[in-house]
Amino acid sequence: MTNKQLRCQTSVRIYGEEKCFGPGVAELLERVDRLKSLRKATIEMDMAYSKAWRIVKTAEANLGFSLLKSVTGGKGGGGAELTEEAKQFLTAYRRLEQSVREYADEAFVEIMGG
């Protein structure tokens, strides 16, 4: 194959009874971790809060643990934080994603020749 523009793009999604974790959920959790608020994360992602809540609850039901914990408000109001299990899972997911990407890149060159 001589076209240097071609590349392989992979995506890792995790399923339980249904799709429960993928790049979108990971991004949402990373934003919650940074912003300390699910609402702020949804605003930044231009996502409806109800959709984000559904995504989190579906993931929690399939994974078997909580992803977020509420933080009671003070002067700035309440918010949300990732649970320890969520932090560990997110780190493992990103490692898996990187590993799959590296393998796919190598396989693409080997199999497709470019």
Contacts in CASP RR format, 6 or more apart in sequence:
PFRMAT RR
TARGET T0000
AUTHOR 0000-0000-0000
METHOD contacts of the structure
MODEL  1
MTNKQLRCQTSVRIYGEEKCFGPGVAELLERVDRLKSLRKATIEMDMAYS
KAWRIVKTAEANLGFSLLKSVTGGKGGGGAELTEEAKQFLTAYRRLEQSV
REYADEAFVEIMGG
1 112 0 8 1.000
1 113 0 8 1.000
1 114 0 8 1.000
4 114 0 8 1.000
6 112 0 8 1.000
6 114 0 8 1.000
7 108 0 8 1.000
8 104 0 8 1.000
8 105 0 8 1.000
8 107 0 8 1.000
8 108 0 8 1.000
8 112 0 8 1.000
10 100 0 8 1.000
10 101 0 8 1.000
10 104 0 8 1.000
11 22 0 8 1.000
11 23 0 8 1.000
12 22 0 8 1.000
12 23 0 8 1.000
12 93 0 8 1.000
12 96 0 8 1.000
12 97 0 8 1.000
12 100 0 8 1.000
13 19 0 8 1.000
13 21 0 8 1.000
13 22 0 8 1.000
13 23 0 8 1.000
14 20 0 8 1.000
14 21 0 8 1.000
14 22 0 8 1.000
14 93 0 8 1.000
15 62 0 8 1.000
16 62 0 8 1.000
17 61 0 8 1.000
17 62 0 8 1.000
18 58 0 8 1.000
18 62 0 8 1.000
20 58 0 8 1.000
20 59 0 8 1.000
20 61 0 8 1.000
20 62 0 8 1.000
20 63 0 8 1.000
21 59 0 8 1.000
21 62 0 8 1.000
21 63 0 8 1.000
21 89 0 8 1.000
21 93 0 8 1.000
22 93 0 8 1.000
23 97 0 8 1.000
24 55 0 8 1.000
25 55 0 8 1.000
25 56 0 8 1.000
25 59 0 8 1.000
26 90 0 8 1.000
26 93 0 8 1.000
26 94 0 8 1.000
26 97 0 8 1.000
27 45 0 8 1.000
28 41 0 8 1.000
28 42 0 8 1.000
28 45 0 8 1.000
28 47 0 8 1.000
28 52 0 8 1.000
28 55 0 8 1.000
28 56 0 8 1.000
29 67 0 8 1.000
29 82 0 8 1.000
29 86 0 8 1.000
29 90 0 8 1.000
30 90 0 8 1.000
31 40 0 8 1.000
31 41 0 8 1.000
31 44 0 8 1.000
31 45 0 8 1.000
32 38 0 8 1.000
32 41 0 8 1.000
32 68 0 8 1.000
32 80 0 8 1.000
32 81 0 8 1.000
32 82 0 8 1.000
33 81 0 8 1.000
33 82 0 8 1.000
33 87 0 8 1.000
33 90 0 8 1.000
35 41 0 8 1.000
35 44 0 8 1.000
36 71 0 8 1.000
36 79 0 8 1.000
36 80 0 8 1.000
36 81 0 8 1.000
37 78 0 8 1.000
37 79 0 8 1.000
37 80 0 8 1.000
38 49 0 8 1.000
38 52 0 8 1.000
38 53 0 8 1.000
38 56 0 8 1.000
38 68 0 8 1.000
38 79 0 8 1.000
38 80 0 8 1.000
39 49 0 8 1.000
39 79 0 8 1.000
41 52 0 8 1.000
42 48 0 8 1.000
42 49 0 8 1.000
42 51 0 8 1.000
42 52 0 8 1.000
45 52 0 8 1.000
56 67 0 8 1.000
56 68 0 8 1.000
59 67 0 8 1.000
60 66 0 8 1.000
60 67 0 8 1.000
63 89 0 8 1.000
65 83 0 8 1.000
65 85 0 8 1.000
65 86 0 8 1.000
65 89 0 8 1.000
66 83 0 8 1.000
66 85 0 8 1.000
66 86 0 8 1.000
67 82 0 8 1.000
67 83 0 8 1.000
67 85 0 8 1.000
67 86 0 8 1.000
67 89 0 8 1.000
68 80 0 8 1.000
68 81 0 8 1.000
68 82 0 8 1.000
68 83 0 8 1.000
68 86 0 8 1.000
69 80 0 8 1.000
69 81 0 8 1.000
69 82 0 8 1.000
69 83 0 8 1.000
70 78 0 8 1.000
70 79 0 8 1.000
70 80 0 8 1.000
71 78 0 8 1.000
71 79 0 8 1.000
71 80 0 8 1.000
71 81 0 8 1.000
72 78 0 8 1.000
73 79 0 8 1.000
82 90 0 8 1.000
108 114 0 8 1.000
END
